[in-house]
């Protein structure tokens, strides 16, 4: 059998030494969790830091804390975002309110957002999607004086900045995700940063109600991290991605996720987190720059959605139409290039939310669903992979059929099946 090099859409490599050292957390009490918490507190100058079992759990804790002191029930989120965001809103017992987005920035349509901010809105959740910073300051200005909290969703942007300030410090409360596809991972995990003092005790109370993770769950996460370390490599990733029951790359809406405090083994996996995040982000920015240079040099008519401050968890591009997107993604699956369609629908179209949200159209979000692809930017992307990505993007303009002239400009084997 010929093995195909298959690039994961995103990856956060972790060392064997870190994996082995983290097992010491089984005997450390709460020391490692407290150490990481103190480091985060100092780095972000936050009022409080809380470590939990996932990014979804982090957002749920925050929303429940805000709701406990208010009779407001509405949470405004982007109409195109990770399905974990509305999952957390529903899990917290609150109402999802959608605001359309600007396809050029993946940020809110601010004219519409201003119209959504009534006296029933509890909070707004601006999101740094794919590591591209949202304009949180603009959200805060719109919410000022209305009693509306700003919850900064920095799940995909740890280590990034916006207008020279660290993401995670911009909202009243901020969250990070430490899932397997993020730029820093401990398998599953989440961080809550409380930046506005008046919310600290409410969040502390909700965090205090969480249980510790049982030992079997702790060990299961550690074993999954070991497996991920082995199979995330492009020469091995073809194997797990070929097992449908694993559901790799699938986006699901679910509300039955675990709500725990972060365990000590996960905290141990965050050893040296600051250096790990900085290194990961440097690699991703450099990779994105190399890919964009190729796209520009070849005159490929696709629009990158990035900025000078993006940490490029993945590099988002807008292609011309849905047909071109489908061609790009199909060719990527066939060749293992790691180009991904990202989220499959607007939040409005999530089946589990039917009847929970007001029916409406979100043209900006739908345009992104129809045209957005994301390119891998992690450390495993090599020159040969960048050539494959370039070939796929150019070939899409012939409806996925590569011309002989395109084949001749690249090394043999790069344009088709490997």
C-alpha positions as CSV (number, residue, x, y, z in Angstrom):
1,X,0.0,0.0,0.0
2,X,1.3,3.4,-0.9
3,X,1.2,5.8,2.0
4,X,-0.1,9.3,1.3
5,X,1.3,12.3,3.1
6,X,-1.8,13.8,4.7
7,X,-1.6,17.2,6.5
8,X,-4.0,17.9,9.4
9,X,-6.0,21.1,9.1
10,X,-4.4,22.3,12.4
11,X,-2.0,20.8,14.9
12,X,-0.3,21.7,18.1
13,X,2.7,19.5,18.6
14,X,3.7,18.5,22.1
15,X,6.9,16.9,23.3
16,X,7.3,13.4,24.7
17,X,9.1,14.9,27.7
18,X,6.1,17.1,28.5
19,X,3.7,14.2,28.2
20,X,5.8,12.1,30.6
21,X,6.4,15.0,33.0
22,X,2.6,15.7,33.1
23,X,1.9,12.3,34.7
24,X,3.5,13.7,37.9
25,X,0.3,15.7,38.3
26,X,-1.4,12.5,39.5
27,X,0.5,13.0,42.8
28,X,0.8,16.8,43.0
29,X,-2.5,17.8,44.6
30,X,-3.5,21.2,43.1
31,X,0.0,22.6,42.9
32,X,0.4,22.5,39.1
33,X,-3.0,24.1,38.5
34,X,-2.3,26.9,41.0
35,X,1.1,27.5,39.4
36,X,-0.3,27.8,35.9
37,X,-3.1,30.0,37.3
38,X,-0.6,32.4,38.9
39,X,1.5,32.6,35.7
40,X,-1.6,33.5,33.7
41,X,-2.7,36.0,36.3
42,X,0.6,37.8,36.0
43,X,0.9,37.6,32.3
44,X,-2.6,39.0,31.6
45,X,-2.9,41.3,34.7
46,X,-6.3,39.8,35.3
47,X,-8.5,40.1,38.4
48,X,-9.0,36.3,38.4
49,X,-8.0,33.2,36.5
50,X,-9.9,29.9,36.4
51,X,-8.9,26.7,34.6
52,X,-11.6,24.3,33.4
53,X,-12.1,21.2,31.3
54,X,-12.8,22.8,27.9
55,X,-13.4,26.1,26.1
56,X,-17.1,25.3,26.0
57,X,-17.1,24.8,29.8
58,X,-15.2,28.1,30.2
59,X,-17.9,30.0,28.2
60,X,-20.7,28.2,30.0
61,X,-19.3,29.1,33.5
62,X,-19.0,32.7,32.4
63,X,-22.5,32.9,31.0
64,X,-24.0,31.3,34.1
65,X,-22.1,33.7,36.3
66,X,-23.4,36.7,34.4
67,X,-27.0,35.4,34.4
68,X,-26.9,34.7,38.1
69,X,-26.9,38.5,38.8
70,X,-29.3,39.6,36.1
71,X,-32.8,38.9,34.7
72,X,-31.5,39.4,31.1
73,X,-31.4,36.2,29.0
74,X,-30.1,37.2,25.5
75,X,-26.6,36.5,24.3
76,X,-25.5,38.1,21.0
77,X,-23.0,36.0,19.0
78,X,-21.7,36.0,15.4
79,X,-23.9,34.2,12.9
80,X,-20.8,32.4,11.7
81,X,-18.6,30.9,14.4
82,X,-17.7,27.7,16.0
83,X,-20.7,25.6,17.1
84,X,-19.3,25.4,20.6
85,X,-20.4,29.0,21.2
86,X,-24.2,28.5,20.8
87,X,-23.7,25.1,22.6
88,X,-22.5,26.9,25.6
89,X,-25.2,29.5,25.5
90,X,-27.9,26.8,25.4
91,X,-26.1,24.8,28.2
92,X,-26.2,28.0,30.3
93,X,-30.0,28.2,29.8
94,X,-29.8,31.4,27.9
95,X,-31.1,32.6,24.5
96,X,-29.0,32.8,21.3
97,X,-29.3,36.0,19.3
98,X,-27.4,36.1,16.0
99,X,-25.7,39.1,14.5
100,X,-24.6,38.9,10.9
101,X,-20.9,39.3,10.0
102,X,-18.8,41.2,7.5
103,X,-17.2,38.5,5.2
104,X,-14.1,40.8,4.7
105,X,-13.2,40.6,8.4
106,X,-15.3,37.7,9.9
107,X,-16.2,40.2,12.6
108,X,-19.6,41.6,13.4
109,X,-21.7,43.7,11.0
110,X,-21.5,46.6,13.4
111,X,-24.5,48.5,12.0
112,X,-26.6,45.4,12.7
113,X,-25.0,44.8,16.1
114,X,-25.9,48.3,17.3
115,X,-29.6,47.5,16.5
116,X,-29.4,44.3,18.5
117,X,-28.4,45.9,21.8
118,X,-31.6,46.3,23.8
119,X,-32.3,46.0,27.5
120,X,-32.8,42.2,27.3
121,X,-29.2,41.6,26.2
122,X,-27.0,40.1,28.9
123,X,-23.7,40.1,26.9
124,X,-22.1,40.2,23.5
125,X,-19.5,37.6,22.5
126,X,-17.0,39.0,19.9
127,X,-14.8,36.2,18.5
128,X,-11.2,36.2,17.2
129,X,-12.0,33.6,14.5
130,X,-9.0,31.7,13.2
131,X,-6.8,34.0,15.2
132,X,-7.8,37.2,13.4
133,X,-8.6,39.8,16.1
134,X,-12.1,41.2,16.3
135,X,-12.7,44.8,17.2
136,X,-13.5,44.3,20.9
137,X,-13.0,48.0,21.7
138,X,-15.8,48.8,19.2
139,X,-18.1,46.3,20.9
140,X,-17.3,47.7,24.3
141,X,-18.1,51.2,23.1
142,X,-21.5,50.1,21.8
143,X,-22.3,48.3,25.0
144,X,-21.1,51.1,27.3
145,X,-23.8,52.4,29.6
146,X,-26.3,49.7,28.6
147,X,-25.5,47.2,31.3
148,X,-24.2,44.7,28.7
149,X,-21.1,42.7,29.4
150,X,-18.5,41.9,26.8
151,X,-17.3,38.3,26.8
152,X,-14.2,38.1,24.6
153,X,-14.0,34.7,22.8
154,X,-10.2,34.3,22.3
155,X,-10.4,30.5,22.0
156,X,-8.5,30.6,18.8
157,X,-6.1,33.5,19.4
158,X,-4.0,32.9,22.5
159,X,-0.9,34.9,22.3
160,X,-2.3,37.3,19.8
161,X,-2.8,41.1,20.0
162,X,-5.2,43.7,18.9
163,X,-4.1,47.3,18.4
164,X,-1.0,46.5,20.4
165,X,-2.8,45.0,23.4
166,X,-3.0,41.3,24.3
167,X,-6.1,39.4,23.3
168,X,-7.7,38.1,26.5
169,X,-7.4,41.5,28.2
170,X,-10.0,43.3,26.0
171,X,-13.3,42.0,27.3
172,X,-14.9,42.2,30.7
173,X,-14.3,38.5,30.8
174,X,-12.3,36.5,28.3
175,X,-11.9,32.8,27.5
176,X,-9.2,30.6,25.8
177,X,-9.6,27.1,24.5
178,X,-6.8,24.5,24.9
179,X,-8.3,21.9,22.6
180,X,-6.2,19.7,20.3
181,X,-6.5,22.0,17.3
182,X,-5.4,25.2,19.1
183,X,-2.0,26.9,19.2
184,X,-1.6,25.6,22.8
185,X,-3.1,22.3,23.9
186,X,-3.5,20.0,26.8
187,X,-6.0,17.8,25.0
188,X,-9.1,19.5,26.2
189,X,-9.1,22.5,28.5
190,X,-10.2,26.1,28.9
191,X,-9.1,29.3,30.6
192,X,-11.3,32.0,32.1
193,X,-9.8,35.5,32.6
194,X,-11.9,38.0,34.6
195,X,-10.8,41.5,33.8
196,X,-13.6,43.6,35.3
197,X,-13.7,43.3,39.2
198,X,-17.5,43.3,39.6
199,X,-17.8,39.9,37.8
200,X,-15.1,38.2,39.8
201,X,-17.1,36.7,42.7
202,X,-19.9,35.5,40.4
203,X,-17.4,33.6,38.3
204,X,-15.6,32.3,41.4
205,X,-18.9,31.0,42.7
206,X,-19.8,29.1,39.4
207,X,-16.3,27.7,39.3
208,X,-16.6,26.5,42.9
209,X,-19.6,24.4,41.9
210,X,-17.6,22.4,39.4
211,X,-16.3,19.0,40.3
212,X,-12.8,17.6,39.9
213,X,-12.3,15.3,36.9
214,X,-12.4,11.6,37.8
215,X,-9.1,9.7,37.4
216,X,-10.3,7.6,34.4
217,X,-11.2,10.8,32.5
218,X,-7.8,12.2,33.4
219,X,-6.0,9.1,32.1
220,X,-8.2,8.9,29.0
221,X,-7.2,12.5,28.0
222,X,-3.5,11.7,28.5
223,X,-3.7,8.6,26.4
224,X,-5.4,10.6,23.6
225,X,-2.7,13.1,23.8
226,X,0.0,10.4,23.3
227,X,-2.0,9.0,20.4
228,X,-2.3,12.5,18.9
229,X,1.4,13.1,19.2
230,X,2.1,9.9,17.2
231,X,-0.6,10.2,14.5
232,X,-0.6,14.0,13.9
233,X,2.5,13.6,11.7
234,X,1.6,13.9,8.0
235,X,3.0,10.4,7.2
236,X,0.7,8.9,9.8
237,X,-2.4,11.2,9.9
238,X,-3.9,9.4,6.9
239,X,-4.8,6.5,9.3
240,X,-7.0,8.3,11.9
241,X,-8.5,10.5,9.2
242,X,-9.6,7.4,7.4
243,X,-11.6,6.1,10.3
244,X,-15.1,7.6,10.0
245,X,-16.2,6.8,13.6
246,X,-13.5,9.2,14.9
247,X,-15.2,12.2,13.2
248,X,-12.0,14.1,12.8
249,X,-12.7,17.6,11.4
250,X,-16.4,17.4,12.0
251,X,-18.2,20.3,13.7
252,X,-21.0,19.3,16.0
253,X,-23.5,21.1,18.2
254,X,-23.8,19.4,21.6
255,X,-24.8,20.5,25.1
256,X,-23.8,17.3,27.1
257,X,-20.1,18.2,27.4
258,X,-18.2,17.7,30.6
259,X,-18.1,20.6,33.1
260,X,-15.1,20.1,35.3
261,X,-12.2,21.9,36.9
262,X,-9.0,21.3,34.9
263,X,-7.1,18.3,36.4
264,X,-3.5,18.3,37.4
265,X,-2.3,16.2,34.4
266,X,-3.7,18.7,32.0
267,X,-2.1,21.5,34.0
268,X,1.2,19.7,33.7
269,X,0.8,19.6,29.9
270,X,0.9,23.4,30.0
271,X,4.4,23.5,31.4
272,X,6.3,26.3,29.6
273,X,3.0,27.5,28.0
274,X,4.2,31.0,27.3
275,X,7.1,29.9,25.2
276,X,5.0,27.2,23.5
277,X,2.4,29.8,22.4
278,X,5.0,32.3,21.2
279,X,6.8,29.6,19.2
280,X,3.6,28.2,17.7
281,X,2.3,31.6,16.7
282,X,5.7,32.5,15.1
283,X,5.5,29.4,13.0
284,X,1.9,30.0,12.0
285,X,2.5,33.6,11.0
286,X,5.6,32.6,9.0
287,X,3.7,29.7,7.2
288,X,0.8,32.1,6.3
289,X,3.3,34.5,4.9
290,X,4.9,31.9,2.7
291,X,1.5,30.7,1.4
292,X,0.3,34.2,0.7
293,X,3.5,35.0,-1.1
294,X,2.9,32.1,-3.4
295,X,-0.8,33.1,-4.0
296,X,0.3,36.7,-4.8
297,X,3.1,35.6,-7.0
298,X,0.9,33.3,-9.0
299,X,-1.9,35.8,-9.3
300,X,-4.5,33.5,-7.7
301,X,-7.8,35.3,-7.5
302,X,-8.7,34.5,-3.9
303,X,-9.1,36.9,-0.9
304,X,-7.1,36.2,2.3
305,X,-8.9,37.3,5.5
306,X,-6.0,38.1,7.7
307,X,-4.3,41.1,9.3
308,X,-0.9,42.2,10.6
309,X,-1.9,41.0,14.1
310,X,-3.5,37.7,13.1
311,X,-1.9,34.6,14.7
312,X,-3.3,32.5,11.9
313,X,-4.5,29.4,13.7
314,X,-5.6,28.6,10.1
315,X,-5.4,30.9,7.1
316,X,-8.9,31.8,5.9
317,X,-9.4,32.5,2.2
318,X,-12.5,33.5,0.2
319,X,-12.9,31.8,-3.1
320,X,-15.2,33.0,-5.9
321,X,-18.3,30.8,-5.2
322,X,-19.6,27.6,-3.7
323,X,-18.6,25.5,-6.7
324,X,-15.0,26.6,-6.5
325,X,-15.0,26.0,-2.7
326,X,-16.3,22.4,-3.3
327,X,-13.6,21.8,-5.9
328,X,-10.8,23.0,-3.7
329,X,-12.0,20.9,-0.7
330,X,-12.5,17.8,-2.8
331,X,-9.0,18.1,-4.4
332,X,-7.5,18.6,-0.9
333,X,-9.2,15.5,0.4
334,X,-7.9,13.5,-2.5
335,X,-4.3,14.8,-2.1
336,X,-4.1,15.2,1.7
337,X,-3.2,18.9,1.5
338,X,-5.1,19.9,4.7
339,X,-7.3,22.6,3.1
340,X,-10.6,22.6,5.1
341,X,-14.1,24.0,4.5
342,X,-14.2,24.9,8.3
343,X,-17.8,25.3,9.8
344,X,-20.4,23.7,7.6
345,X,-23.3,26.2,8.0
346,X,-24.3,29.4,9.6
347,X,-25.5,29.2,13.2
348,X,-29.0,29.9,12.0
349,X,-29.0,26.6,10.1
350,X,-27.9,24.4,13.0
351,X,-30.7,21.8,13.2
352,X,-30.6,21.6,17.0
353,X,-31.3,25.4,17.3
354,X,-34.5,25.3,15.2
355,X,-37.2,26.7,17.4
356,X,-34.7,28.3,19.7
357,X,-33.7,31.2,17.6
358,X,-35.7,33.6,15.5
359,X,-35.8,32.6,11.8
360,X,-33.9,35.1,9.7
361,X,-31.4,35.4,6.9
362,X,-27.7,36.3,7.5
363,X,-26.3,37.1,4.1
364,X,-22.8,37.9,5.3
365,X,-22.5,34.6,7.2
366,X,-24.0,32.6,4.3
367,X,-21.5,34.2,1.9
368,X,-18.7,33.0,4.2
369,X,-20.2,29.5,4.4
370,X,-20.4,29.4,0.6
371,X,-16.9,30.7,-0.1
372,X,-14.5,30.2,2.8
373,X,-11.7,27.7,2.9
374,X,-8.9,27.5,5.5
375,X,-5.3,26.6,4.9
376,X,-3.0,24.8,7.4
377,X,-0.3,26.9,9.0
378,X,1.2,24.6,11.6
379,X,4.8,23.4,11.8
380,X,4.2,20.2,9.9
381,X,3.4,22.1,6.6
382,X,6.5,21.7,4.4
383,X,7.4,23.1,1.0
384,X,5.9,20.1,-0.8
385,X,2.6,20.8,1.0
386,X,2.7,24.5,0.0
387,X,3.2,23.4,-3.6
388,X,0.2,21.1,-3.4
389,X,-2.0,23.9,-1.9
390,X,-0.9,26.3,-4.6
391,X,-1.7,23.7,-7.3
392,X,-5.2,23.0,-5.8
393,X,-6.1,26.7,-5.6
394,X,-5.0,27.3,-9.2
395,X,-6.6,24.1,-10.5
396,X,-10.0,25.1,-9.0
397,X,-10.4,27.6,-11.7
398,X,-10.8,24.8,-14.2
399,X,-13.6,23.3,-12.1
400,X,-11.1,21.1,-10.3
401,X,-9.4,19.7,-13.4
402,X,-5.7,20.5,-13.7
403,X,-4.4,21.6,-17.0
404,X,-1.3,20.2,-18.5
405,X,0.4,23.6,-18.2
406,X,-0.2,23.6,-14.5
407,X,1.1,20.1,-14.2
408,X,4.4,21.1,-16.0
409,X,5.1,23.9,-13.6
410,X,5.2,21.7,-10.5
411,X,7.2,18.6,-9.7
412,X,5.8,15.3,-10.8
413,X,3.2,13.9,-8.4
414,X,2.3,17.2,-6.7
415,X,-0.9,18.0,-8.7
416,X,-2.8,14.8,-8.5
417,X,-3.0,11.7,-6.3
418,X,0.1,10.8,-4.4
